[in-house]
Amino acid sequence: MLQSILVARLLGVAGFGILGVITMFTSVINRFASFRMSELVIKYVGEYSESGDKQRAASVFKAAALTEMMASILAFGLIYLLAPLGARYLAKDASTSNWFIIYGLIVLANLISESSTGLLQIFDRFRGIAGINIAQSLITLAIITLVYLRRGDFLNVLVAYLLGKICAALGLTMLAMFEATRRWGRGWWSAPLSLLRGRSRQLVGFAISTNISATLSLINKDSELLWVSFLRNPIETGYYKLALSLGNLVQLPVSPLPQATYPELSREVARKNWGDLRDILRQGSILAGGYTFAASLGLLILGRPLIRYVYTPEYLPAYPALLILLAGFLIANTYYWHRTALLSIGRADFPAKINFVLAIFKILGMFLLVSRYGYLASAGLLAASYILGVSISVVVFHLNLSRCEGGVSLKLR
């Protein structure tokens, strides 16, 4: 939050919006080329680890890391090629093309960060992940504070974000390599991929399903600033970026929970401990929903003076968008486990299906509504997408889990 305040005051509304466009542009292309290897690693390395098959567990991680390396190189190539288009049609300034490429270097630093994150999570190394994230935030904050005090320019801010991301990526990779060696020995990298031949189709199918789901999610939820900037202008993008940034106060403690919960869900499904699975979901929903309600109430009351006196009055048009977003965040946070729960019971296909349907309506809504009503319409579409998509996914999960239990209906007590 402090980083956001300093950057927003330094760059102004339009500059703040362009920064959001560049960072989201890189994230979208990276995720488009990605196969969400953290989820594949959690599911299959966890499964083989539970059965004591270290060789196959190492083979899965090796295959995931190699695939992610190729995807990262592809993603940077796409960023390099598409940067001029992003500068012209999103940032509305052709001279910013090099900025897109410079920030895109983080993709190369994150060569196997998803696979590394999945490995660390399955072996409960959350403390290490947290330490790396804290270090990244402190490094970025320190550089941005120096830039702010010296009244630096846009490029200085961009490099600050870049350096922080690179430090985090390298830290995760090094910690994962250490953990892999500790678990499987120094020669784990030589584990033959042929050990996975019998399940190759299943592994590829899981990776493709999660990739399709992630790609469609980019349209529904994760490319908001790009749509607003493309259909409107960087100033409205700046307002909307601030609304999303303040929304992070609601999402921040909840956003790590899906990945943190997924290993536990996968383990309980592998053991067929349906009662424990229900308890994890119930406790998570109470915790996340309670926090989200309290934080949303705080922003409802204090949001306007916070924007006026901390970010400066020129950002006040962000407040209505924030209120609209909070309605969607309340549902999405309360049932944060809706997607990972489906993955854990083998329904990796359903998130892709629901995201496909939502993507169609979202694209139509963007061109019909956002082009006319601006960033407030985008906030409404995002909130509606959360509410509808999450609600349907929760119902489908309940029905599938009931079948797994032998027809016993699922109730979150």
C-alpha positions in Angstrom: 0.0 0.0 0.0 2.8 2.4 0.8 4.5 1.7 -2.5 1.2 2.5 -4.2 0.8 5.8 -2.4 4.3 7.0 -3.2 4.1 5.9 -6.9 0.6 7.4 -7.3 1.7 10.8 -5.9 4.9 10.8 -7.9 3.5 9.8 -11.3 0.0 11.4 -11.3 -3.2 9.8 -12.6 -2.1 9.2 -16.2 1.4 8.0 -15.3 -0.1 5.7 -12.7 -2.4 4.3 -15.3 0.4 3.6 -17.8 2.4 1.9 -15.1 -0.6 -0.4 -14.5 -0.9 -1.1 -18.2 2.8 -2.1 -18.5 2.8 -4.4 -15.5 -0.5 -6.0 -16.4 0.6 -6.4 -20.1 3.6 -8.5 -19.0 1.6 -10.5 -16.5 -1.1 -11.3 -19.0 1.3 -12.5 -21.7 3.3 -14.5 -19.2 0.2 -16.2 -17.9 -1.1 -16.8 -21.4 2.1 -18.8 -22.2 2.1 -20.4 -18.8 0.6 -23.8 -17.8 0.2 -23.1 -14.1 2.9 -25.5 -13.3 2.5 -24.8 -9.5 -0.8 -26.6 -9.6 0.5 -29.6 -11.6 3.4 -29.9 -9.2 1.2 -29.7 -6.2 -1.2 -32.4 -7.5 1.3 -34.9 -8.9 4.4 -34.4 -6.9 2.2 -34.5 -3.8 0.5 -37.7 -5.0 3.8 -39.5 -5.6 5.3 -38.1 -2.4 2.3 -39.5 -0.5 3.0 -43.0 -1.9 6.8 -42.7 -1.3 7.7 -42.8 -5.0 10.6 -40.2 -5.0 11.8 -41.0 -8.5 8.5 -40.2 -10.1 8.0 -37.2 -7.9 11.4 -35.8 -9.1 10.4 -36.6 -12.7 7.2 -34.6 -12.4 9.1 -31.6 -11.0 11.8 -31.9 -13.7 9.1 -32.1 -16.5 7.3 -29.1 -15.1 10.4 -27.0 -14.8 11.5 -27.8 -18.4 8.1 -26.9 -19.7 8.0 -23.7 -17.8 11.4 -22.7 -19.0 10.3 -23.0 -22.6 7.0 -21.2 -21.9 8.9 -18.3 -20.2 11.2 -17.8 -23.2 8.1 -17.9 -25.5 6.4 -15.3 -23.3 9.4 -12.9 -23.5 9.4 -13.3 -27.2 5.8 -12.3 -27.4 6.4 -9.3 -25.1 9.2 -8.1 -27.4 7.1 -8.5 -30.5 3.9 -7.0 -29.1 5.5 -4.1 -27.2 5.0 -1.6 -30.0 1.3 -2.5 -30.2 0.9 -2.2 -26.4 2.6 1.2 -26.4 0.4 2.5 -29.2 -3.0 1.1 -28.4 -2.8 0.6 -24.6 -0.5 3.3 -23.2 -1.5 5.6 -26.1 2.1 6.6 -26.5 4.4 4.9 -29.0 7.5 6.1 -27.2 6.8 3.8 -24.3 7.5 0.7 -26.3 11.0 0.1 -24.7 9.4 0.4 -21.2 7.2 -2.7 -22.0 10.3 -4.6 -23.1 12.4 -3.6 -20.0 9.7 -4.7 -17.6 9.2 -7.9 -19.6 12.6 -9.0 -18.4 11.0 -10.3 -15.3 9.6 -13.2 -17.3 13.1 -14.5 -18.0 14.0 -14.1 -14.3 10.9 -16.2 -13.5 12.0 -19.2 -15.6 10.8 -21.8 -13.2 9.1 -19.8 -10.4 5.7 -21.5 -10.7 7.2 -25.0 -10.5 9.4 -23.8 -7.6 6.4 -22.3 -5.8 4.4 -25.5 -6.2 7.3 -27.7 -4.8 7.8 -25.4 -1.8 4.1 -25.5 -1.0 3.7 -29.2 -1.3 6.5 -29.6 1.3 5.1 -26.9 3.6 7.9 -24.4 3.1 5.5 -21.5 3.4 7.8 -19.7 5.8 10.5 -19.6 3.2 8.1 -18.3 0.6 6.8 -15.6 3.0 10.4 -14.5 3.8 11.2 -14.1 0.1 8.0 -12.1 -0.5 8.8 -9.8 2.4 12.3 -9.3 1.2 10.9 -8.4 -2.3 8.5 -5.9 -0.8 11.2 -4.2 1.3 13.7 -4.0 -1.5 11.0 -2.5 -3.9 9.8 -0.1 -1.2 13.3 1.1 -0.4 14.1 1.8 -4.0 10.8 3.5 -4.6 11.2 5.6 -1.5 14.6 6.8 -2.8 13.1 7.5 -6.2 10.2 9.5 -4.6 12.5 11.6 -2.4 14.7 12.4 -5.4 11.7 13.1 -7.5 12.6 10.4 -10.0 10.9 9.7 -13.3 8.7 6.9 -14.7 11.7 4.7 -15.7 13.1 4.8 -12.2 9.8 3.5 -10.8 9.7 0.8 -13.4 13.2 -0.4 -12.6 12.4 -0.5 -8.9 9.5 -2.9 -9.5 11.7 -4.9 -11.9 14.5 -5.4 -9.4 12.1 -6.4 -6.6 10.5 -9.1 -8.9 13.9 -10.4 -10.0 15.1 -10.8 -6.4 11.9 -12.7 -5.5 12.1 -15.0 -8.6 15.7 -15.9 -8.0 15.1 -16.5 -4.3 12.2 -18.9 -5.0 14.3 -20.8 -7.5 17.3 -21.2 -5.2 15.1 -22.3 -2.3 13.3 -24.9 -4.5 16.5 -26.3 -5.8 17.7 -26.7 -2.2 14.5 -28.4 -1.2 14.5 -30.8 -4.2 18.1 -31.8 -3.3 17.2 -32.3 0.3 14.2 -34.5 -0.5 15.5 -36.5 -3.5 19.3 -36.3 -3.3 21.8 -34.5 -5.5 21.0 -36.6 -8.6 17.3 -35.8 -8.7 17.7 -33.8 -11.9 18.7 -37.1 -13.7 15.4 -38.7 -12.9 14.2 -40.1 -16.3 11.0 -38.6 -17.8 10.2 -42.0 -19.1 8.9 -42.9 -15.7 5.9 -40.7 -16.4 5.1 -42.4 -19.7 2.1 -44.2 -18.4 0.5 -41.0 -17.1 1.7 -38.6 -19.8 -1.7 -38.1 -21.3 -3.2 -37.3 -17.9 -0.4 -34.9 -17.1 -0.7 -33.1 -20.4 -4.4 -33.0 -20.1 -4.2 -31.4 -16.6 -1.7 -28.8 -17.8 -3.7 -27.9 -20.9 -7.0 -27.6 -18.9 -5.4 -25.3 -16.3 -3.8 -23.3 -19.1 -7.1 -22.9 -20.9 -8.7 -21.9 -17.6 -6.0 -19.4 -16.9 -6.2 -17.9 -20.3 -9.9 -17.4 -20.1 -9.5 -16.0 -16.6 -7.2 -13.4 -18.1 -10.3 -12.1 -20.1 -12.7 -12.4 -17.1 -10.6 -11.0 -14.2 -7.0 -10.3 -14.9 -6.8 -7.9 -17.8 -9.0 -5.1 -16.5 -6.6 -2.3 -16.9 -5.8 -3.3 -20.5 -9.4 -3.2 -21.5 -10.1 0.2 -19.9 -6.9 1.7 -21.4 -7.7 0.3 -24.8 -11.3 1.3 -24.9 -10.9 4.6 -22.9 -7.7 6.3 -21.8 -4.8 6.2 -19.3 -6.5 8.7 -17.0 -9.5 6.4 -16.4 -7.0 3.5 -16.2 -5.3 5.4 -13.4 -8.6 5.8 -11.4 -9.4 2.1 -11.9 -5.8 1.0 -11.0 -6.2 2.8 -7.7 -9.6 1.2 -7.0 -8.0 -2.2 -7.7 -5.0 -1.3 -5.5 -7.3 -0.4 -2.6 -9.2 -3.6 -3.2 -6.0 -5.4 -2.5 -6.4 -4.4 1.1 -9.4 -6.8 1.1 -7.8 -9.4 -1.1 -4.2 -9.4 0.2 -4.6 -11.8 3.2 -7.0 -14.0 1.2 -5.1 -14.2 -2.1 -2.5 -16.7 -0.8 -5.1 -19.0 0.6 -6.1 -20.9 -2.6 -2.5 -22.0 -3.1 -1.9 -22.6 0.6 -5.0 -24.7 0.9 -4.6 -26.7 -2.4 -1.9 -29.1 -1.1 -4.1 -29.9 1.9 -7.1 -30.5 -0.2 -5.2 -32.7 -2.6 -3.9 -34.8 0.3 -7.3 -35.2 1.9 -8.8 -36.2 -1.5 -5.9 -38.8 -2.0 -6.7 -40.2 1.5 -10.5 -39.9 0.9 -10.9 -38.0 4.1 -14.1 -36.2 3.1 -14.9 -35.0 6.6 -11.5 -33.3 7.0 -12.0 -31.8 3.5 -15.3 -30.2 4.6 -13.7 -28.8 7.8 -10.9 -27.2 5.8 -13.4 -25.5 3.5 -15.7 -24.4 6.3 -12.9 -22.9 8.4 -11.4 -21.2 5.4 -14.7 -19.6 4.4 -15.5 -18.3 7.9 -12.0 -16.8 8.2 -11.9 -15.3 4.7 -15.5 -14.1 4.7 -15.3 -12.5 8.1 -12.1 -10.6 7.3 -13.5 -9.5 3.9 -16.7 -8.1 5.4 -14.8 -6.2 8.1 -12.3 -4.7 5.6 -15.0 -3.8 3.1 -17.0 -2.0 5.8 -13.8 -0.1 6.7 -13.2 1.0 3.1 -16.9 1.9 2.7 -16.6 4.4 5.6 -13.0 5.5 5.3 -12.3 5.1 1.5 -13.1 8.6 0.4 -11.0 10.5 3.0 -8.2 7.9 2.5 -8.1 8.7 -1.2 -8.4 12.5 -0.7 -5.7 13.0 1.9 -3.3 10.2 1.1 -3.4 9.8 -2.6 -4.5 13.5 -3.3 -8.0 14.7 -4.4 -7.4 14.1 -8.1 -7.9 10.4 -7.4 -11.3 10.7 -5.9 -13.2 9.3 -8.9 -11.7 5.9 -8.0 -14.0 5.7 -5.0 -17.3 4.6 -6.8 -15.3 1.9 -8.7 -14.0 0.6 -5.3 -17.5 0.2 -3.9 -18.6 -1.8 -6.9 -15.6 -4.1 -6.7 -16.1 -4.8 -3.0 -19.4 -6.6 -3.7 -17.6 -9.1 -6.0 -14.6 -9.4 -3.6 -16.9 -10.4 -0.8 -18.2 -13.5 -2.7 -14.9 -14.4 -4.3 -13.0 -14.2 -1.0 -15.5 -16.1 1.1 -15.4 -19.0 -1.4 -11.7 -18.5 -2.4 -11.3 -22.3 -2.6 -13.9 -22.8 -5.4 -11.3 -23.5 -8.2 -8.6 -25.4 -6.2 -11.3 -27.6 -4.7 -12.5 -28.6 -8.2 -8.9 -29.3 -9.2 -8.4 -31.5 -6.1 -11.3 -33.8 -7.0 -10.2 -34.1 -10.7 -12.5 -31.5 -12.2 -9.8 -29.4 -13.8 -12.0 -29.1 -16.9 -14.9 -27.2 -15.2 -13.1 -23.9 -14.4 -12.1 -23.7 -18.1 -15.8 -24.3 -19.1 -17.2 -21.7 -16.8 -14.5 -19.2 -17.7 -15.2 -19.7 -21.4 -18.9 -18.8 -21.0 -18.1 -15.8 -18.7 -15.4 -14.7 -21.2 -18.0 -14.4 -24.0 -20.3 -12.3 -21.9 -17.4 -10.2 -20.5 -16.1 -9.4 -24.0 -19.5 -8.3 -25.2 -20.0 -6.3 -22.0 -16.6 -4.6 -22.5 -17.4 -3.4 -26.0 -21.0 -2.5 -25.3 -20.6 -0.9 -21.8 -17.0 0.0 -21.1 -16.6 1.8 -24.4 -19.6 4.0 -23.4 -19.6 4.2 -19.6 -15.9 3.7 -18.8 -14.1 2.2 -15.8 -17.2 2.0 -13.7 -18.8 -0.4 -16.1 -15.6 -2.4 -16.0 -15.8 -2.6 -12.2 -19.4 -3.8 -12.5 -18.6 -6.5 -15.0 -15.7 -7.7 -12.9 -17.9 -7.9 -9.8 -20.6 -9.7 -11.7 -18.1 -12.2 -13.1 -16.8 -13.0 -9.6 -20.3 -13.5 -8.2 -21.6 -15.6 -11.0 -18.5 -17.7 -11.7 -17.8 -18.4 -8.0 -21.4 -19.3 -7.2 -21.7 -21.8 -10.1 -18.3 -23.4 -9.3 -19.3 -23.9 -5.6 -22.5 -25.6 -6.5 -20.8 -27.9 -9.0 -18.1 -28.8 -6.5 -20.8 -29.7 -3.9 -22.5 -32.0 -6.4 -19.2 -33.7 -7.4 -18.1 -34.2 -3.8 -21.4 -35.7 -2.9 -20.8 -38.3 -5.6 -17.3 -38.9 -4.2 -18.9 -39.6 -0.8 -21.3 -42.1 -2.2 -24.3 -39.8 -2.5 -24.0 -38.1 0.9 -24.8 -34.4 0.4 -22.2 -31.8 1.3 -23.0 -29.2 3.8 -20.6 -26.6 5.2 -21.5 -26.8 8.8 
